[in-house]
Amino acid sequence: MPYPKFITDFPSIDVPFPEDVVETAVIRSDQGLVAFFTFLKDMELPTHSHGAQWGTVVEGEIELTIGDVTKVYRAGDSYDIPAGVEHGAKITAGARVIDVFVEADRYPLKE
């Protein structure tokens, strides 16, 4: 099920992937960033690290490696990535994910 219009009307963020691969909508506060991702094509997220992140899969599936543990997450599954831990993912087209970042400035808003 698509996100409701009031969510898709939130601002987008500038991520290092083309808009035909991933759509974004975010809510930002001084305490963090909540991002609603819709993946339009299969994609691979390279291994990287940053501040703490928590997420949940709304639809579809992702194969997420956190540290040296790889697991497939499906709709209803959540994950917790501690600050500084390397992680990467293989994400299938049609996946919808909500990620919460402790860093309010994790991604800049699109102008």
TORBANU-821452 format. One record per atom (N, C-alpha, C): residue number from 1; residue in one letter; atom name; x, y, z. Coordinates in steps of 0.001 Angstrom, whole numbers, plus 500000, padded with zeros to 6 digits. Example, Ala and Ser with C-alpha at 12.3 -4.5 7.8 and 13.67 -1.06 7.14 Angstrom:
! residues 2
<rec seq="1" type="A" atom="N" x="513190" y="494310" z="507800"/>
<rec seq="1" type="A" atom="CA" x="512300" y="495500" z="507800"/>
<rec seq="1" type="A" atom="C" x="513200" y="496700" z="507800"/>
<rec seq="2" type="S" atom="N" x="512850" y="497750" z="507080"/>
<rec seq="2" type="S" atom="CA" x="513670" y="498940" z="507140"/>
<rec seq="2" type="S" atom="C" x="512900" y="500030" z="507870"/>
This chain:
! residues 111
<rec seq="1" type="M" atom="N" x="500838" y="498831" z="500000"/>
<rec seq="1" type="M" atom="CA" x="500000" y="500000" z="500000"/>
<rec seq="1" type="M" atom="C" x="500893" y="501245" z="500000"/>
<rec seq="2" type="P" atom="N" x="500628" y="502189" z="499140"/>
<rec seq="2" type="P" atom="CA" x="501426" y="503430" z="499115"/>
<rec seq="2" type="P" atom="C" x="501256" y="504227" z="500405"/>
<rec seq="3" type="Y" atom="N" x="502237" y="505075" z="500683"/>
<rec seq="3" type="Y" atom="CA" x="502080" y="505997" z="501803"/>
<rec seq="3" type="Y" atom="C" x="500955" y="506963" z="501462"/>
<rec seq="4" type="P" atom="N" x="500218" y="507452" z="502472"/>
<rec seq="4" type="P" atom="CA" x="499163" y="508430" z="502198"/>
<rec seq="4" type="P" atom="C" x="499738" y="509744" z="501671"/>
<rec seq="5" type="K" atom="N" x="498895" y="510490" z="500987"/>
<rec seq="5" type="K" atom="CA" x="499328" y="511734" z="500344"/>
<rec seq="5" type="K" atom="C" x="499950" y="512718" z="501321"/>
<rec seq="6" type="F" atom="N" x="499414" y="512808" z="502541"/>
<rec seq="6" type="F" atom="CA" x="499998" y="513779" z="503471"/>
<rec seq="6" type="F" atom="C" x="501452" y="513437" z="503797"/>
<rec seq="7" type="I" atom="N" x="501830" y="512159" z="503722"/>
<rec seq="7" type="I" atom="CA" x="503233" y="511770" z="503928"/>
<rec seq="7" type="I" atom="C" x="504043" y="512053" z="502663"/>
<rec seq="8" type="T" atom="N" x="503533" y="511677" z="501504"/>
<rec seq="8" type="T" atom="CA" x="504296" y="511915" z="500267"/>
<rec seq="8" type="T" atom="C" x="504442" y="513411" z="499975"/>
<rec seq="9" type="D" atom="N" x="503616" y="514236" z="500608"/>
<rec seq="9" type="D" atom="CA" x="503746" y="515686" z="500463"/>
<rec seq="9" type="D" atom="C" x="504829" y="516288" z="501373"/>
<rec seq="10" type="F" atom="N" x="505375" y="515480" z="502310"/>
<rec seq="10" type="F" atom="CA" x="506490" y="515961" z="503128"/>
<rec seq="10" type="F" atom="C" x="507661" y="516290" z="502210"/>
<rec seq="11" type="P" atom="N" x="508616" y="517099" z="502664"/>
<rec seq="11" type="P" atom="CA" x="509785" y="517400" z="501832"/>
<rec seq="11" type="P" atom="C" x="510575" y="516134" z="501483"/>
<rec seq="12" type="S" atom="N" x="511277" y="516197" z="500367"/>
<rec seq="12" type="S" atom="CA" x="512178" y="515118" z="499956"/>
<rec seq="12" type="S" atom="C" x="513580" y="515432" z="500459"/>
<rec seq="13" type="I" atom="N" x="514417" y="514397" z="500482"/>
<rec seq="13" type="I" atom="CA" x="515809" y="514589" z="500867"/>
<rec seq="13" type="I" atom="C" x="516719" y="514279" z="499687"/>
<rec seq="14" type="D" atom="N" x="517907" y="514821" z="499763"/>
<rec seq="14" type="D" atom="CA" x="518905" y="514622" z="498717"/>
<rec seq="14" type="D" atom="C" x="519732" y="513383" z="499071"/>
<rec seq="15" type="V" atom="N" x="519371" y="512244" z="498476"/>
<rec seq="15" type="V" atom="CA" x="520107" y="510992" z="498673"/>
<rec seq="15" type="V" atom="C" x="520948" y="510722" z="497432"/>
<rec seq="16" type="P" atom="N" x="522011" y="509927" z="497568"/>
<rec seq="16" type="P" atom="CA" x="522906" y="509699" z="496423"/>
<rec seq="16" type="P" atom="C" x="522397" y="508641" z="495438"/>
<rec seq="17" type="F" atom="N" x="521097" y="508621" z="495207"/>
<rec seq="17" type="F" atom="CA" x="520485" y="507677" z="494273"/>
<rec seq="17" type="F" atom="C" x="519457" y="508425" z="493438"/>
<rec seq="18" type="P" atom="N" x="519297" y="508052" z="492176"/>
<rec seq="18" type="P" atom="CA" x="518350" y="508756" z="491304"/>
<rec seq="18" type="P" atom="C" x="516899" y="508618" z="491781"/>
<rec seq="19" type="E" atom="N" x="516086" y="509616" z="491431"/>
<rec seq="19" type="E" atom="CA" x="514674" y="509613" z="491815"/>
<rec seq="19" type="E" atom="C" x="513889" y="508477" z="491181"/>
<rec seq="20" type="D" atom="N" x="514394" y="507899" z="490081"/>
<rec seq="20" type="D" atom="CA" x="513678" y="506767" z="489495"/>
<rec seq="20" type="D" atom="C" x="514028" y="505463" z="490213"/>
<rec seq="21" type="V" atom="N" x="514917" y="505528" z="491211"/>
<rec seq="21" type="V" atom="CA" x="515277" y="504359" z="492020"/>
<rec seq="21" type="V" atom="C" x="514617" y="504431" z="493392"/>
<rec seq="22" type="V" atom="N" x="514633" y="505597" z="494016"/>
<rec seq="22" type="V" atom="CA" x="514063" y="505746" z="495362"/>
<rec seq="22" type="V" atom="C" x="513371" y="507100" z="495501"/>
<rec seq="23" type="E" atom="N" x="512184" y="507062" z="496084"/>
<rec seq="23" type="E" atom="CA" x="511441" y="508277" z="496435"/>
<rec seq="23" type="E" atom="C" x="511542" y="508469" z="497937"/>
<rec seq="24" type="T" atom="N" x="511607" y="509722" z="498373"/>
<rec seq="24" type="T" atom="CA" x="511746" y="510018" z="499791"/>
<rec seq="24" type="T" atom="C" x="510744" y="511066" z="500247"/>
<rec seq="25" type="A" atom="N" x="510406" y="510989" z="501517"/>
<rec seq="25" type="A" atom="CA" x="509619" y="512016" z="502193"/>
<rec seq="25" type="A" atom="C" x="510090" y="512012" z="503641"/>
<rec seq="26" type="V" atom="N" x="510278" y="513194" z="504244"/>
<rec seq="26" type="V" atom="CA" x="510848" y="513234" z="505591"/>
<rec seq="26" type="V" atom="C" x="510158" y="514229" z="506510"/>
<rec seq="27" type="I" atom="N" x="510310" y="513927" z="507791"/>
<rec seq="27" type="I" atom="CA" x="509971" y="514859" z="508864"/>
<rec seq="27" type="I" atom="C" x="511265" y="515055" z="509644"/>
<rec seq="28" type="R" atom="N" x="511610" y="516299" z="509916"/>
<rec seq="28" type="R" atom="CA" x="512855" y="516591" z="510626"/>
<rec seq="28" type="R" atom="C" x="512552" y="517431" z="511863"/>
<rec seq="29" type="S" atom="N" x="513280" y="517131" z="512936"/>
<rec seq="29" type="S" atom="CA" x="513244" y="517977" z="514136"/>
<rec seq="29" type="S" atom="C" x="514683" y="518157" z="514595"/>
<rec seq="30" type="D" atom="N" x="514882" y="518919" z="515640"/>
<rec seq="30" type="D" atom="CA" x="516229" y="519089" z="516180"/>
<rec seq="30" type="D" atom="C" x="516770" y="517766" z="516732"/>
<rec seq="31" type="Q" atom="N" x="515889" y="516842" z="517090"/>
<rec seq="31" type="Q" atom="CA" x="516297" y="515580" z="517701"/>
<rec seq="31" type="Q" atom="C" x="516534" y="514453" z="516707"/>
<rec seq="32" type="G" atom="N" x="516119" y="514593" z="515460"/>
<rec seq="32" type="G" atom="CA" x="516319" y="513503" z="514512"/>
<rec seq="32" type="G" atom="C" x="515576" y="513713" z="513209"/>
<rec seq="33" type="L" atom="N" x="515626" y="512668" z="512387"/>
<rec seq="33" type="L" atom="CA" x="515039" y="512684" z="511051"/>
<rec seq="33" type="L" atom="C" x="514269" y="511383" z="510842"/>
<rec seq="34" type="V" atom="N" x="513027" y="511485" z="510405"/>
<rec seq="34" type="V" atom="CA" x="512224" y="510308" z="510069"/>
<rec seq="34" type="V" atom="C" x="512034" y="510319" z="508555"/>
<rec seq="35" type="A" atom="N" x="512506" y="509249" z="507897"/>
<rec seq="35" type="A" atom="CA" x="512465" y="509186" z="506434"/>
<rec seq="35" type="A" atom="C" x="511569" y="508041" z="505981"/>
<rec seq="36" type="F" atom="N" x="510705" y="508350" z="505037"/>
<rec seq="36" type="F" atom="CA" x="509824" y="507365" z="504407"/>
<rec seq="36" type="F" atom="C" x="510393" y="507089" z="503019"/>
<rec seq="37" type="F" atom="N" x="510902" y="505874" z="502803"/>
<rec seq="37" type="F" atom="CA" x="511524" y="505513" z="501535"/>
<rec seq="37" type="F" atom="C" x="510609" y="504587" z="500742"/>
<rec seq="38" type="T" atom="N" x="510521" y="504815" z="499440"/>
<rec seq="38" type="T" atom="CA" x="509853" y="503912" z="498502"/>
<rec seq="38" type="T" atom="C" x="510874" y="503565" z="497431"/>
<rec seq="39" type="F" atom="N" x="511184" y="502282" z="497300"/>
<rec seq="39" type="F" atom="CA" x="512186" y="501829" z="496332"/>
<rec seq="39" type="F" atom="C" x="511491" y="501366" z="495058"/>
<rec seq="40" type="L" atom="N" x="511765" y="502063" z="493974"/>
<rec seq="40" type="L" atom="CA" x="511098" y="501808" z="492698"/>
<rec seq="40" type="L" atom="C" x="511824" y="500756" z="491868"/>
<rec seq="41" type="K" atom="N" x="513107" y="500552" z="492162"/>
<rec seq="41" type="K" atom="CA" x="513932" y="499558" z="491458"/>
<rec seq="41" type="K" atom="C" x="514787" y="498839" z="492487"/>
<rec seq="42" type="D" atom="N" x="515220" y="497624" z="492144"/>
<rec seq="42" type="D" atom="CA" x="516198" y="496946" z="492992"/>
<rec seq="42" type="D" atom="C" x="517418" y="497830" z="493130"/>
<rec seq="43" type="M" atom="N" x="518017" y="497840" z="494298"/>
<rec seq="43" type="M" atom="CA" x="519234" y="498635" z="494479"/>
<rec seq="43" type="M" atom="C" x="520100" y="498031" z="495568"/>
<rec seq="44" type="E" atom="N" x="521366" y="498389" z="495524"/>
<rec seq="44" type="E" atom="CA" x="522300" y="497974" z="496559"/>
<rec seq="44" type="E" atom="C" x="522811" y="499217" z="497272"/>
<rec seq="45" type="L" atom="N" x="522705" y="499195" z="498586"/>
<rec seq="45" type="L" atom="CA" x="523181" y="500290" z="499417"/>
<rec seq="45" type="L" atom="C" x="524575" y="499904" z="499908"/>
<rec seq="46" type="P" atom="N" x="525611" y="500622" z="499479"/>
<rec seq="46" type="P" atom="CA" x="526975" y="500261" z="499873"/>
<rec seq="46" type="P" atom="C" x="527171" y="500315" z="501391"/>
<rec seq="47" type="T" atom="N" x="528126" y="499558" z="501874"/>
<rec seq="47" type="T" atom="CA" x="528461" y="499549" z="503293"/>
<rec seq="47" type="T" atom="C" x="528920" y="500945" z="503725"/>
<rec seq="48" type="H" atom="N" x="528381" y="501399" z="504852"/>
<rec seq="48" type="H" atom="CA" x="528702" y="502719" z="505385"/>
<rec seq="48" type="H" atom="C" x="528363" y="502738" z="506873"/>
<rec seq="49" type="S" atom="N" x="528654" y="503828" z="507547"/>
<rec seq="49" type="S" atom="CA" x="528275" y="503977" z="508954"/>
<rec seq="49" type="S" atom="C" x="527966" y="505442" z="509243"/>
<rec seq="50" type="H" atom="N" x="527247" y="505656" z="510330"/>
<rec seq="50" type="H" atom="CA" x="526864" y="506995" z="510776"/>
<rec seq="50" type="H" atom="C" x="526288" y="506873" z="512169"/>
<rec seq="51" type="G" atom="N" x="525558" y="507870" z="512631"/>
<rec seq="51" type="G" atom="CA" x="524921" y="507822" z="513945"/>
<rec seq="51" type="G" atom="C" x="523845" y="506747" z="513998"/>
<rec seq="52" type="A" atom="N" x="523258" y="506568" z="515159"/>
<rec seq="52" type="A" atom="CA" x="522258" y="505523" z="515372"/>
<rec seq="52" type="A" atom="C" x="521086" y="505650" z="514399"/>
<rec seq="53" type="Q" atom="N" x="520532" y="504486" z="514039"/>
<rec seq="53" type="Q" atom="CA" x="519406" y="504406" z="513101"/>
<rec seq="53" type="Q" atom="C" x="518500" y="503259" z="513536"/>
<rec seq="54" type="W" atom="N" x="517204" y="503486" z="513444"/>
<rec seq="54" type="W" atom="CA" x="516216" y="502434" z="513662"/>
<rec seq="54" type="W" atom="C" x="515296" y="502445" z="512459"/>
<rec seq="55" type="G" atom="N" x="514848" y="501271" z="512024"/>
<rec seq="55" type="G" atom="CA" x="513952" y="501229" z="510878"/>
<rec seq="55" type="G" atom="C" x="512985" y="500079" z="510939"/>
<rec seq="56" type="T" atom="N" x="511976" y="500182" z="510092"/>
<rec seq="56" type="T" atom="CA" x="510989" y="499118" z="509964"/>
<rec seq="56" type="T" atom="C" x="510595" y="498988" z="508495"/>
<rec seq="57" type="V" atom="N" x="510374" y="497751" z="508073"/>
<rec seq="57" type="V" atom="CA" x="509939" y="497482" z="506709"/>
<rec seq="57" type="V" atom="C" x="508422" y="497515" z="506691"/>
<rec seq="58" type="V" atom="N" x="507869" y="498365" z="505846"/>
<rec seq="58" type="V" atom="CA" x="506414" y="498503" z="505719"/>
<rec seq="58" type="V" atom="C" x="505882" y="497548" z="504663"/>
<rec seq="59" type="E" atom="N" x="506654" y="497380" z="503588"/>
<rec seq="59" type="E" atom="CA" x="506235" y="496535" z="502467"/>
<rec seq="59" type="E" atom="C" x="507479" y="496016" z="501761"/>
<rec seq="60" type="G" atom="N" x="507409" y="494821" z="501206"/>
<rec seq="60" type="G" atom="CA" x="508531" y="494251" z="500466"/>
<rec seq="60" type="G" atom="C" x="509561" y="493653" z="501391"/>
<rec seq="61" type="E" atom="N" x="510818" y="493613" z="500907"/>
<rec seq="61" type="E" atom="CA" x="511874" y="493056" z="501739"/>
<rec seq="61" type="E" atom="C" x="513219" y="493684" z="501422"/>
<rec seq="62" type="I" atom="N" x="514092" y="493639" z="502430"/>
<rec seq="62" type="I" atom="CA" x="515470" y="494093" z="502272"/>
<rec seq="62" type="I" atom="C" x="516385" y="493051" z="502903"/>
<rec seq="63" type="E" atom="N" x="517544" y="492878" z="502298"/>
<rec seq="63" type="E" atom="CA" x="518586" y="492051" z="502899"/>
<rec seq="63" type="E" atom="C" x="519592" y="493021" z="503495"/>
<rec seq="64" type="L" atom="N" x="519647" y="493043" z="504812"/>
<rec seq="64" type="L" atom="CA" x="520440" y="494040" z="505524"/>
<rec seq="64" type="L" atom="C" x="521577" y="493354" z="506261"/>
<rec seq="65" type="T" atom="N" x="522776" y="493877" z="506068"/>
<rec seq="65" type="T" atom="CA" x="523931" y="493408" z="506825"/>
<rec seq="65" type="T" atom="C" x="524295" y="494491" z="507829"/>
<rec seq="66" type="I" atom="N" x="524254" y="494134" z="509108"/>
<rec seq="66" type="I" atom="CA" x="524619" y="495036" z="510200"/>
<rec seq="66" type="I" atom="C" x="525825" y="494414" z="510878"/>
<rec seq="67" type="G" atom="N" x="526957" y="495100" z="510795"/>
<rec seq="67" type="G" atom="CA" x="528194" y="494485" z="511283"/>
<rec seq="67" type="G" atom="C" x="528510" y="493288" z="510409"/>
<rec seq="68" type="D" atom="N" x="528604" y="492112" z="511004"/>
<rec seq="68" type="D" atom="CA" x="528874" y="490908" z="510215"/>
<rec seq="68" type="D" atom="C" x="527677" y="489953" z="510184"/>
<rec seq="69" type="V" atom="N" x="526479" y="490477" z="510503"/>
<rec seq="69" type="V" atom="CA" x="525259" y="489663" z="510503"/>
<rec seq="69" type="V" atom="C" x="524353" y="490109" z="509357"/>
<rec seq="70" type="T" atom="N" x="523986" y="489164" z="508483"/>
<rec seq="70" type="T" atom="CA" x="523093" y="489443" z="507365"/>
<rec seq="70" type="T" atom="C" x="521757" y="488763" z="507625"/>
<rec seq="71" type="K" atom="N" x="520678" y="489504" z="507414"/>
<rec seq="71" type="K" atom="CA" x="519330" y="488978" z="507654"/>
<rec seq="71" type="K" atom="C" x="518377" y="489604" z="506646"/>
<rec seq="72" type="V" atom="N" x="517372" y="488839" z="506230"/>
<rec seq="72" type="V" atom="CA" x="516315" y="489369" z="505368"/>
<rec seq="72" type="V" atom="C" x="515192" y="489889" z="506268"/>
<rec seq="73" type="Y" atom="N" x="514820" y="491130" z="506042"/>
<rec seq="73" type="Y" atom="CA" x="513735" y="491773" z="506784"/>
<rec seq="73" type="Y" atom="C" x="512555" y="491949" z="505845"/>
<rec seq="74" type="R" atom="N" x="511366" y="491590" z="506341"/>
<rec seq="74" type="R" atom="CA" x="510131" y="491690" z="505559"/>
<rec seq="74" type="R" atom="C" x="509138" y="492597" z="506284"/>
<rec seq="75" type="A" atom="N" x="508022" y="492855" z="505638"/>
<rec seq="75" type="A" atom="CA" x="506998" y="493736" z="506214"/>
<rec seq="75" type="A" atom="C" x="506726" y="493359" z="507669"/>
<rec seq="76" type="G" atom="N" x="506808" y="494361" z="508531"/>
<rec seq="76" type="G" atom="CA" x="506576" y="494162" z="509957"/>
<rec seq="76" type="G" atom="C" x="507844" y="493971" z="510759"/>
<rec seq="77" type="D" atom="N" x="508967" y="493688" z="510096"/>
<rec seq="77" type="D" atom="CA" x="510244" y="493524" z="510794"/>
<rec seq="77" type="D" atom="C" x="510908" y="494877" z="511031"/>
<rec seq="78" type="S" atom="N" x="511582" y="494992" z="512159"/>
<rec seq="78" type="S" atom="CA" x="512320" y="496211" z="512502"/>
<rec seq="78" type="S" atom="C" x="513777" y="495875" z="512759"/>
<rec seq="79" type="Y" atom="N" x="514616" y="496899" z="512677"/>
<rec seq="79" type="Y" atom="CA" x="516048" y="496727" z="512909"/>
<rec seq="79" type="Y" atom="C" x="516586" y="497938" z="513647"/>
<rec seq="80" type="D" atom="N" x="517685" y="497716" z="514350"/>
<rec seq="80" type="D" atom="CA" x="518329" y="498755" z="515137"/>
<rec seq="80" type="D" atom="C" x="519811" y="498738" z="514784"/>
<rec seq="81" type="I" atom="N" x="520324" y="499853" z="514298"/>
<rec seq="81" type="I" atom="CA" x="521726" y="499956" z="513902"/>
<rec seq="81" type="I" atom="C" x="522411" y="500930" z="514863"/>
<rec seq="82" type="P" atom="N" x="523277" y="500416" z="515737"/>
<rec seq="82" type="P" atom="CA" x="523962" y="501306" z="516676"/>
<rec seq="82" type="P" atom="C" x="524892" y="502285" z="515955"/>
<rec seq="83" type="A" atom="N" x="525157" y="503396" z="516584"/>
<rec seq="83" type="A" atom="CA" x="526046" y="504415" z="516027"/>
<rec seq="83" type="A" atom="C" x="527402" y="503807" z="515691"/>
<rec seq="84" type="G" atom="N" x="527903" y="504145" z="514505"/>
<rec seq="84" type="G" atom="CA" x="529229" y="503733" z="514090"/>
<rec seq="84" type="G" atom="C" x="529356" y="502327" z="513534"/>
<rec seq="85" type="V" atom="N" x="528288" y="501528" z="513568"/>
<rec seq="85" type="V" atom="CA" x="528351" y="500157" z="513058"/>
<rec seq="85" type="V" atom="C" x="528153" y="500163" z="511546"/>
<rec seq="86" type="E" atom="N" x="529067" y="499517" z="510827"/>
<rec seq="86" type="E" atom="CA" x="528949" y="499451" z="509368"/>
<rec seq="86" type="E" atom="C" x="527748" y="498592" z="508983"/>
<rec seq="87" type="H" atom="N" x="527054" y="499045" z="507931"/>
<rec seq="87" type="H" atom="CA" x="525891" y="498318" z="507441"/>
<rec seq="87" type="H" atom="C" x="525688" y="498628" z="505959"/>
<rec seq="88" type="G" atom="N" x="525010" y="497727" z="505275"/>
<rec seq="88" type="G" atom="CA" x="524687" y="497887" z="503867"/>
<rec seq="88" type="G" atom="C" x="523493" y="497003" z="503559"/>
<rec seq="89" type="A" atom="N" x="522897" y="497173" z="502377"/>
<rec seq="89" type="A" atom="CA" x="521671" y="496434" z="502094"/>
<rec seq="89" type="A" atom="C" x="521491" y="496171" z="500608"/>
<rec seq="90" type="K" atom="N" x="520726" y="495124" z="500334"/>
<rec seq="90" type="K" atom="CA" x="520174" y="494865" z="499006"/>
<rec seq="90" type="K" atom="C" x="518669" y="495019" z="499176"/>
<rec seq="91" type="I" atom="N" x="518105" y="495909" z="498379"/>
<rec seq="91" type="I" atom="CA" x="516704" y="496280" z="498553"/>
<rec seq="91" type="I" atom="C" x="515951" y="495956" z="497275"/>
<rec seq="92" type="T" atom="N" x="514794" y="495295" z="497426"/>
<rec seq="92" type="T" atom="CA" x="514014" y="494907" z="496252"/>
<rec seq="92" type="T" atom="C" x="513041" y="496013" z="495853"/>
<rec seq="93" type="A" atom="N" x="512799" y="496103" z="494556"/>
<rec seq="93" type="A" atom="CA" x="511824" y="497059" z="494040"/>
<rec seq="93" type="A" atom="C" x="510482" y="496823" z="494727"/>
<rec seq="94" type="G" atom="N" x="509812" y="497902" z="495073"/>
<rec seq="94" type="G" atom="CA" x="508518" y="497820" z="495741"/>
<rec seq="94" type="G" atom="C" x="508607" y="497902" z="497253"/>
<rec seq="95" type="A" atom="N" x="509811" y="497843" z="497795"/>
<rec seq="95" type="A" atom="CA" x="509964" y="497937" z="499249"/>
<rec seq="95" type="A" atom="C" x="509639" y="499350" z="499727"/>
<rec seq="96" type="R" atom="N" x="509023" y="499409" z="500889"/>
<rec seq="96" type="R" atom="CA" x="508772" y="500678" z="501574"/>
<rec seq="96" type="R" atom="C" x="509344" y="500525" z="502975"/>
<rec seq="97" type="V" atom="N" x="510145" y="501504" z="503373"/>
<rec seq="97" type="V" atom="CA" x="510861" y="501445" z="504643"/>
<rec seq="97" type="V" atom="C" x="510745" y="502789" z="505334"/>
<rec seq="98" type="I" atom="N" x="510579" y="502749" z="506645"/>
<rec seq="98" type="I" atom="CA" x="510640" y="503959" z="507454"/>
<rec seq="98" type="I" atom="C" x="511911" y="503870" z="508285"/>
<rec seq="99" type="D" atom="N" x="512789" y="504854" z="508150"/>
<rec seq="99" type="D" atom="CA" x="514028" y="504898" z="508919"/>
<rec seq="99" type="D" atom="C" x="514046" y="506143" z="509789"/>
<rec seq="100" type="V" atom="N" x="514511" y="505972" z="511024"/>
<rec seq="100" type="V" atom="CA" x="514642" y="507080" z="511960"/>
<rec seq="100" type="V" atom="C" x="516127" y="507233" z="512269"/>
<rec seq="101" type="F" atom="N" x="516651" y="508426" z="512029"/>
<rec seq="101" type="F" atom="CA" x="518061" y="508718" z="512228"/>
<rec seq="101" type="F" atom="C" x="518222" y="509677" z="513405"/>
<rec seq="102" type="V" atom="N" x="519178" y="509411" z="514274"/>
<rec seq="102" type="V" atom="CA" x="519452" y="510307" z="515387"/>
<rec seq="102" type="V" atom="C" x="520014" y="511632" z="514881"/>
<rec seq="103" type="E" atom="N" x="520647" y="511619" z="513722"/>
<rec seq="103" type="E" atom="CA" x="521233" y="512825" z="513142"/>
<rec seq="103" type="E" atom="C" x="520172" y="513576" z="512332"/>
<rec seq="104" type="A" atom="N" x="519761" y="514719" z="512834"/>
<rec seq="104" type="A" atom="CA" x="518733" y="515501" z="512140"/>
<rec seq="104" type="A" atom="C" x="519204" y="515940" z="510760"/>
<rec seq="105" type="D" atom="N" x="520511" y="516091" z="510600"/>
<rec seq="105" type="D" atom="CA" x="521060" y="516542" z="509326"/>
<rec seq="105" type="D" atom="C" x="521688" y="515399" z="508522"/>
<rec seq="106" type="R" atom="N" x="521223" y="514180" z="508749"/>
<rec seq="106" type="R" atom="CA" x="521766" y="513006" z="508034"/>
<rec seq="106" type="R" atom="C" x="521736" y="513214" z="506516"/>
<rec seq="107" type="Y" atom="N" x="520647" y="513750" z="506016"/>
<rec seq="107" type="Y" atom="CA" x="520506" y="514065" z="504592"/>
<rec seq="107" type="Y" atom="C" x="519953" y="515481" z="504478"/>
<rec seq="108" type="P" atom="N" x="520452" y="516262" z="503526"/>
<rec seq="108" type="P" atom="CA" x="519892" y="517604" z="503332"/>
<rec seq="108" type="P" atom="C" x="518524" y="517534" z="502635"/>
<rec seq="109" type="L" atom="N" x="517683" y="518492" z="502945"/>
<rec seq="109" type="L" atom="CA" x="516408" y="518603" z="502249"/>
<rec seq="109" type="L" atom="C" x="516666" y="519063" z="500822"/>
<rec seq="110" type="K" atom="N" x="515841" y="518569" z="499890"/>
<rec seq="110" type="K" atom="CA" x="515945" y="519046" z="498503"/>
<rec seq="110" type="K" atom="C" x="515361" y="520445" z="498437"/>
<rec seq="111" type="E" atom="N" x="515984" y="521258" z="497640"/>
<rec seq="111" type="E" atom="CA" x="515511" y="522640" z="497453"/>
<rec seq="111" type="E" atom="C" x="514388" y="522675" z="496454"/>
